[in-house]
């Protein structure tokens, strides 16, 4: 059991080192789960790898300021419920992927052999 714990700690330390060197790695992990995400989603992934609070805050700021992030919704207060809705983000890569999917769907819909509704 100790060997497994040592292995997991070593792996976690290596992942933390990699994220520190390249915070955009976290975006890849978030995007695998959701194409549109908020800061809490980023924090959940980052929290799996980073224990130190100051380092966590620094990485959160660096990730959310990454040039690959696009803000889709600035966040607001819902007047009906009074709830604060968080900012919503995606990435440039996800927008490109979805645009390509639309383009291929349009192309396929023009073909008689591929009916697209």
PyMOL commands that set and color helices and strands:
alter all, ss='L'
color gray80, all
select helices_A, chain A and resi 2-21+24-33+39-47+53-64+92-109
alter helices_A, ss='H'
color red, helices_A
select strands_A, chain A and resi 69-73+76-77+84-85+88-91
alter strands_A, ss='S'
color yellow, strands_A
deselect
rebuild
show_as cartoon
